Amino acid sequence: MPVELEVCAYCPRLCRHVCPVAVATGDEAATPTAMSAGLLLARAGALGEVDATELTRLCLSCGACTDHCKHHVPVALQLGRPAPPRRDAPAAAPPGAIRFVPCGSGVEPAPHQLACCGRNEGFDEREPEAARRVAEENVRRLAGRAAVCSDGLCTAWLVAHGARMEVG
Amino acid sequence: MDLASLGRRVSLSDGLPARLAVARDLWPRQTLRLAHGDPGPLPAAVCWPESEEEVAAVLAWASGEGVPVVPWGAGSGVCGAAAGRADAVTMDLKRLRRIGAVRDARVRVEAGVLGQHLEDALALEGWATRHSPSSIWCSTVGGWAASRSAGQFSSRYGTFPDMVEAMRVVTPKGVVSTGAWSEGGEDLHPWFLGSEGSLGVITELSVRVVPIPEARWLRGYRFATTEGALEAMRSLMQAELHPAVLRLYDPVDTRLAGKGTATRDAGHGAWLRALTDRVERTPALRRHALSLPLALPRLVNGIVRSMASGCVLIAGWEGPADVNRVLAEAGHELLLGAGGADLGPDPGVHWYEHRHEVSYKLAPVFSHGGFADTMEVAAPWSRLADLYAGVREALARHAVVMAHFSHAYQEGCSIYFTFAGRGEEAVYDAAWADALAAAAAAGGTVAHHHGVGQLKMAAAGKELAALRPLYLALKRRLDPAGILNPGRLFPEVDTPEPPAPALGVDAVSRLATLDAHAPAEVRDRELAAAGWVLRHPTPGPLAASTVVVEPWDTAVVGVSARIEGRRLNLPPVPRSAAGPDLRRALPQGALETLTVPVLPAAEAGVKVTSLAPGVRPARVLADGWELRGPAASALAEVCRAG
């Protein structure tokens, strides 16, 4: 068992303010600390029969937590999620998937990959049905591209409401 | 429990990930249990209200169902106040996250905003709270108020409760506006600050802000002894020099944490780091690396203390450039004169740049088979040495311990103990039981800024024992079904009635304990005969005082009162967080004595008729302000030039 998983599980959530999903949803379950603790308990058999991927699905592999962490723990990898995008040379996401890239991360996708998440085109999380339509349309529109997003709001909203999002 | 009904009123999850994530806050006892495979008590569900109305709807549902509600900010509390309960719904407030524009040096902010996000938003407009707890990345504004948080610059700006001007609080019986937003009559502001979610749910606050400091000055000093350094700290705080930062690391903390140097790879610690690096690369060793040293705390404490010599003080000032230069130069001279050796700016700058990273050091202790925790107590200067010795010796029986002194005020200071022990609950519990008893025996408060929670509820309950009837009466009025975070504040404790405090002056702490009802002329004449004057001139009896002080200042430090026939002593300690602070909110008729700040009558002052920004007077007079201390003349020049 990687010791880093324990370091995250016992960490006082020092990266929670940079996690776009945790910020957008307000859900503690999205924090690396909570996901690491859950996985640690699941692997120890303390949670009974549980699908461990359910505990970690809110991680979008954006790498913001690793960038912030003083220990540089590779959070996404140890949670069994895909590796975060390389900061110097982002690859195109495979078809049908979104690569989530927070603004300010230093990634500069190629022009053909670049797309806006569309939050400013009508997304309002307080209107759930309209928000779902806008966000789902964005998911289709962005498939195979690198999405540059200021706060991950609609992506995070979709994930929080059960969307499966395989990150490239 | 009809969760379907609740789900129609508010966003809700009863899934395992959401419940698991709020089963524990950051109480290290729960982290220790996690390390042993115990997830903690999972609540029945988590809900995320997005408005004051939704908070009210949740409380109405819970009152009807008889379901406890645990308000949750970001779960950074270290005493178990927000930990999950199996029979409860946890109310996560982070979707209350609106931040208003700054108006008249106040910002209106919702309770679920994370501290760092508030500072980031304010900085865009040139403002800051300067409330800087080490938890700023993982705590919320509402949580700061509910647990009486204090930040690293509290010496200059006060604690967070000092900054909160008004609140909106939702209770099961309706919405209450407090402080500047109260609509006359009873003001429950002091009750909600420190109520830890047990009286109402704080939803919105008005917080005082300041311009981002124009200048900053940081420096380190080495002192030969802790006692000498503490005396220098006290002199500095009582010289009206108002530093933003004053942190003294005891010899063990100085030695272990390398506070004396900016680069940690040089010197005697290099061999130890080489050894620990080797252990870190060997997983089989790593898990047990701390087993032996933590199992023998007395031995390790003895060795470390014998190796340690000297201690480091970090001092810092910030504010308008002209005022900052005057204050820092005077402070620098004072510290050199008190025996401090100048270490240059590096220790201070290093601390400032890494001031939110200390908690990174705690997690690895758990993964190495131990526990790590911190304890923050406070006392007036006259009792500080006894408090330090008593708590340190109590903890050292069970754990390896070091300490630093921070959150210094004119009347006293906080001590922050960091300790690590063998990873067993029995060891953990014994360390805390002995340390809390030692703090109380030394006359300190058991909480300066971590709040109460489950960890300290018995000890804090004894400290505030006579307040319990008032608390219970208010609780019944606001929360008749008893659903708000029940059983975690003001437990029933058996403690004897304390004696009346002795009247007189504590010259070291510059505090006078006086008859609350003595006529002003008699009180002031007797004080003058003893060589003192009130810091805050008060025309009538102290019990009737309506003196309003600045957020960084304090008008009443201790109180003795009679509540429902029983004496209550709120001890003269600086900025206690042992529950709601009612030092200025008890009924006039109940007061017996008040402990208030005093100044030497013979000390010369300089009167000014206008104040430059950043200049703080020693006394507010009817026709101006009085400046005191070694910087008074230079500050008066700044005021006149302005």
HADDOCK unambig.tbl for C-alpha pairs under 7 A between the chains (distance, minus, plus):
assign (segid A and resid 6 and name CA) (segid B and resid 367 and name CA) 5.93 0.50 0.50
assign (segid A and resid 7 and name CA) (segid B and resid 363 and name CA) 5.47 0.50 0.50
assign (segid A and resid 7 and name CA) (segid B and resid 364 and name CA) 5.78 0.50 0.50
assign (segid A and resid 7 and name CA) (segid B and resid 367 and name CA) 6.43 0.50 0.50
assign (segid A and resid 10 and name CA) (segid B and resid 31 and name CA) 6.29 0.50 0.50
assign (segid A and resid 10 and name CA) (segid B and resid 363 and name CA) 4.97 0.50 0.50
assign (segid A and resid 10 and name CA) (segid B and resid 366 and name CA) 7.00 0.50 0.50
assign (segid A and resid 11 and name CA) (segid B and resid 360 and name CA) 6.89 0.50 0.50
assign (segid A and resid 11 and name CA) (segid B and resid 363 and name CA) 5.11 0.50 0.50
assign (segid A and resid 12 and name CA) (segid B and resid 26 and name CA) 6.30 0.50 0.50
assign (segid A and resid 12 and name CA) (segid B and resid 76 and name CA) 6.87 0.50 0.50
assign (segid A and resid 12 and name CA) (segid B and resid 359 and name CA) 6.99 0.50 0.50
assign (segid A and resid 13 and name CA) (segid B and resid 138 and name CA) 5.99 0.50 0.50
assign (segid A and resid 14 and name CA) (segid B and resid 137 and name CA) 5.90 0.50 0.50
assign (segid A and resid 14 and name CA) (segid B and resid 138 and name CA) 5.93 0.50 0.50
assign (segid A and resid 16 and name CA) (segid B and resid 138 and name CA) 6.23 0.50 0.50
assign (segid A and resid 17 and name CA) (segid B and resid 137 and name CA) 5.77 0.50 0.50
assign (segid A and resid 17 and name CA) (segid B and resid 138 and name CA) 6.53 0.50 0.50
assign (segid A and resid 26 and name CA) (segid B and resid 94 and name CA) 5.13 0.50 0.50
assign (segid A and resid 26 and name CA) (segid B and resid 95 and name CA) 5.93 0.50 0.50
assign (segid A and resid 28 and name CA) (segid B and resid 18 and name CA) 6.67 0.50 0.50
assign (segid A and resid 28 and name CA) (segid B and resid 21 and name CA) 5.55 0.50 0.50
assign (segid A and resid 28 and name CA) (segid B and resid 22 and name CA) 6.86 0.50 0.50
assign (segid A and resid 29 and name CA) (segid B and resid 17 and name CA) 5.54 0.50 0.50
assign (segid A and resid 29 and name CA) (segid B and resid 18 and name CA) 5.07 0.50 0.50
assign (segid A and resid 29 and name CA) (segid B and resid 21 and name CA) 5.08 0.50 0.50
assign (segid A and resid 34 and name CA) (segid B and resid 21 and name CA) 5.15 0.50 0.50
assign (segid A and resid 41 and name CA) (segid B and resid 37 and name CA) 5.95 0.50 0.50
assign (segid A and resid 44 and name CA) (segid B and resid 37 and name CA) 6.75 0.50 0.50
assign (segid A and resid 46 and name CA) (segid B and resid 37 and name CA) 5.97 0.50 0.50
assign (segid A and resid 46 and name CA) (segid B and resid 38 and name CA) 6.92 0.50 0.50
assign (segid A and resid 55 and name CA) (segid B and resid 17 and name CA) 5.53 0.50 0.50
